[in-house]
Amino acid sequence: MILGKRPDVERFLSRPDAAVRAALIYGRDMGVVRERGQELAAKIAKDPNDPFDVAQLTDGDLDADAGRLEGELAAQSLMGGRRLVRLRFATEKAGLDKLAAEALTRHAAGELNPDAFLLIEAGALGRDSALRKVAEKAPAVAAVPCYEDEPGDVARQVREALARDSLSLTSEALQLFVARMPKERGVARQEIERLALFLGPGSGATATPADLEAFLGVEPEASLSDAAADAFGGRLADAQAGLRRAAQEGESGPAAVRAMGMHLGRLRRTLTLARSGAGLQEAAKAAGVFWKQEREFLRQARSWTLDELDRIQPQVLDADRLCKTAGAPDQLIAERLALTVASRARRLGL
């Protein structure tokens, strides 16, 4: 059965139905998946880390031993309590998905230890996932999809968390902070805790947008733009640091690759205009270069050539294509592209 509405999910997590033998918690936001999984595990087992009553498995365990999951589900509790079998499922292998689905089907039907509870925490399972199909149809299984928090949900979390430290934000500051929050819930909670420390726990402060300026720093998009400029300027360490900072702020690998593609496009337009007779500074302004970045951009434009940009562009396009492939390590792809660009820039004397 599917539990898609928040009240139903919260009710189940706080008081799991005794007739439910298993739960599949899945979604793109692994922070929400882990948080809900931990909450449910604490309701099923007195100690979710107890090695006697709790079995902790991963998809790697299933890959190594196809019968491991059913074996754990058939085992009896050594201490007499309710047994918890917790599977962290992070693979896209169809064979393992089917294997887990078969074990879930048998357990939901009561063929294994009926007193055991199976908790599966997974990523963004597609509609063709056998595991997801079983969970959604079986009455004894709760399927809990986890979506990215809506701005209203994030605002509520921020208000509640800060209130516990006697802190608050004005409506304008709250709107600004929520707009800049990372998309992944686990990282977002860390940002809220960091904000509380910044404002002073227990101080009773009500922060305004001006109070948040030093805390928020630059936009994630600005981090990506700076990282792209660093890569084309031959500063690899700075470029990688900018990419990782932007990733922590919620920007993905594809956005980083796009930022480098846009920087290449500005260089190309600048050099094309300069070839047609425009002054380099005039051409840079026409290409949309911000005045604060103009000096560094012009330094790069004097070293890069249209031929060199033509040589590097296929690699930017390849990185963009690879980032859009399901399951691709997009952050690693972006960092590898930054390495390639920075290395070429260093050979050009930058």
BELUR-V509584 format. One record per backbone hydrogen bond with DSSP energy under -1.0 kcal/mol. NH is the residue of the N-H (numbers start at 1). CO is the residue of the C=O. If there is no record, write none. Layout:
nh:co
NH:CO
NH:CO
//
This chain:
nh:co
3:143
9:5
10:6
11:7
12:8
13:9
14:10
15:11
20:17
21:140
22:140
23:118
24:142
25:120
26:144
30:28
33:29
34:30
35:31
36:32
37:33
38:34
39:35
40:36
41:37
42:38
44:40
45:41
50:47
54:50
55:84
57:86
59:88
62:58
63:59
64:60
65:61
68:65
71:67
72:68
73:69
74:70
75:71
84:53
85:117
86:55
87:119
88:57
89:121
97:93
98:94
99:95
100:96
101:97
102:98
103:99
104:100
105:101
106:102
107:103
108:104
109:105
110:107
111:106
113:73
116:113
117:83
118:21
119:85
120:23
121:87
122:25
125:123
129:126
133:129
134:130
135:131
136:132
137:133
138:134
141:138
142:22
143:1
144:24
146:26
154:150
155:151
156:152
157:153
158:154
159:155
160:156
161:157
162:158
163:159
164:160
165:162
166:163
167:162
168:205
170:207
174:170
175:171
176:172
177:173
178:174
179:175
180:176
181:178
188:184
189:185
190:186
191:187
192:188
193:189
194:190
195:191
196:192
197:193
198:194
199:195
200:196
202:165
203:200
207:168
212:208
216:212
217:213
223:219
224:220
225:221
226:222
227:223
228:224
229:225
230:226
231:227
232:228
233:229
234:231
235:230
236:234
239:235
240:236
241:237
242:238
243:239
244:240
245:241
246:242
247:243
248:244
249:245
250:247
251:246
256:252
257:253
258:254
259:255
260:256
261:257
262:258
263:259
264:260
265:261
266:262
267:263
268:264
269:265
270:266
271:267
272:268
273:269
274:270
275:271
276:272
277:274
278:273
283:279
284:280
285:281
286:282
287:283
288:285
289:284
293:290
297:293
298:294
299:295
300:296
301:297
302:298
303:300
304:300
309:305
310:306
311:307
312:308
313:309
316:312
317:313
318:314
319:315
320:316
321:317
322:318
323:319
325:322
328:325
330:328
333:329
334:330
335:331
336:332
337:333
338:334
339:335
340:336
341:337
342:338
343:339
344:340
345:341
346:342
347:343
348:344
349:346
350:345
//
